[in-house]
Amino acid sequence: MTAPGFGAEPAIAAQYSRLVERLLQYCEMAVRDLTVEQIRDTRGQTTNSLGFDIWHVVRTVDNIVHFVFEREQPVWLAQGFDEAWGLPRVDQGTAMDPAEAYALPFPGADEFDRYTQAVSAAVVPRIAAMSDAYLAELQTIRPWGEVSRMEAIGHGLIGHGNGHLGRASYARTLFGKEGLPY
């Protein structure tokens, strides 16, 4: 695998939109060439599945940018992925009971990509258009408390999301697949 290109304009919104776009591209790479069984594997119910980590990252991006920032319906609900996948309507995995997380019936790679691409198409241009003043505004975000939108994107989406991608990359290597191109 090769890393997606660099070169975003040196402005906060441009950098953040490119980093979130890259995060979502890595989510697509994480499920590529995996079977449904591999996507759902919890190592004997000892850890979250790769599917959980990728779903959680994409749902968090979708939910923060749409619902938390603007009280708009996320892509997850607007396009009916919750019903199509048989997964929670509102929950995105944060503090989920492990037994419940292990039992989630994640779909195959093509369906994951459909959701990830829909979220990318919706949020990347939106982040690119955010003004510095908008990014500086404070919001209450559970479980973090009151933070600026800039910090929510930087920590909550990019930093936190890449932590989950590290887990997904490791899971890929356990399946004999190439890890993600950090």
N, C-alpha and C positions, 0 to 999 in steps of 0.2 A: 504494500500500500504506500502511496505517496501522500504527503501532507498537502492540503489545499493551499493555494497561493497566498502570499502576503501582499502588502502594498496599499493598505487603506490610508486615506487622507489623515493627516495628524490633527484630527479634531475629536473630541470626546465621543460624540454621537457616531461618527464614522468608525472609530475604533471599536466601540461597543457593538455596533451592528455587525461588523466583520467578525468579531470574536464570537458572537452568538451564532452567526451563520456557520462559522467553522465548528463550533460545538455541535450544532445540529447535523452537519456533514459527518462528523465523527460518530454520531448516533447511528446514522445510516450505515457507515462502515462497520460498526460494532455488530450488527445483526446480519450483515451480508454473508452469504454462503453458510449460514447455520440452519440446522433443522429446527422444527418446532420443539422437539425434545431438548435440544441443546439450549434454546432460548429459555425454556422453562426449568432447566435443571437447577436444583437447589443443593446439590451435593448431599443428598440424603436428609434434606430439611435442616441443614446446618448453616445456610447462608441464603441471602436473597439471590434470585436468579438474575442472569444477565438481562432478561426481559424486564424484570422489575427495575433494575438500574436505568435502563434506557427509557422505559415508560415514565419513570419518576422525573428524569431530566427534561424530557419533552413536555410533560404535563406541567412541570414547574415553570418553564419558559412561557408556555401558553397561558397559564393561570396568572402569573405575576403581571405580564405585559397587558393582558386583556382585562381580567377581572379585578385584580388588586389595584392597578394603576387607574383604570377607567370605568370599572364596574360594568364592563361589557362581557357578553357571553364568550367564553373561550371557544376556540376551534373544536375542542373535544366535544362540547355540547352542540354547537352550531351545526356541525357536520355529522352528528350522531355516532361518533366513535364509541361512546360509552355503551350504547345499546348494541352496536355491531360487534363489539369485543366482549360484551357481557362483564364489564368492569365497573367499578364504582363511578357514579355520576359526579360526585364532588371530590371525594378523597383522591389525593395524588400520591399517597404512600408515606407522607410525613408522620412519624410516630405510629405507624400501623403495627398492629399485633403481628409478630413473626409468623404464627400459624396461618393467619389470614393472608399475609404477603406471599408465603410459600405456595398457597393454593390458587393464586390468581392464574387464570387461563389465557396466557398471552398468545397472540396470533403469530403467524409466520412473518418472515422478513419483508415480503412484499407489502403486507398490510401495515407493518410498522413504518415502512418507508412512505406509504401514502399519508399517514398522519404526520410524520416528521416533515415531509415536504410541504404539507398544507400549513403547518405551524411556521415553518421558515418563510414561506411566501407571505404570510400575514404579519409576522413580527419584525423581520429584518428591515424592510423599508420603514416601518413605524419607528423603530429605534433610531435609524439613520436620520429621521426628520425631527427628533427630539431636540429642543433647545437646551442650552446650558441652564437656563432658569428652571425649565421643567425638570431636568435631571437633578437639580439641587433641592427641589421641594421634598419635604419630609412626608412620610407615610407610615402608618402603623402596619407592620407586617408580622404576622405570627409565624414562627415563634421568636423573631428577632426583636420586636418592639418597634420604636420609632426610628426609622432610618431614611436617608435620602434615596430617591429613585436610583441615583448613580451607584450608591452602595448596594442596593438591592440587585442591580444588574451585575455589578462587579463581583460581589461576593455570592449572592444568592443564585445567580444564573451561571456565571462564568466559573468562579472558583469552586463552588459547590458542585456544579455540573461536571467539571473536569475530575473531581474526586470520584464521582460515580463512573466516569469513563475509564478511570484507572482500574476500577474493579472489573469493568466489562473487558478491558484489554487483557487483564490477567485471566479471566474466565476463558477468553478466546484461546490463550496459549494452553490452557488445560485441555482444550478440545483438539489440540494439535494445529490450530489455525494461527495465522500471523496476527500479532498484536496491533494496536492502533499506532499511527505514525506521529507520536509526539515530538 
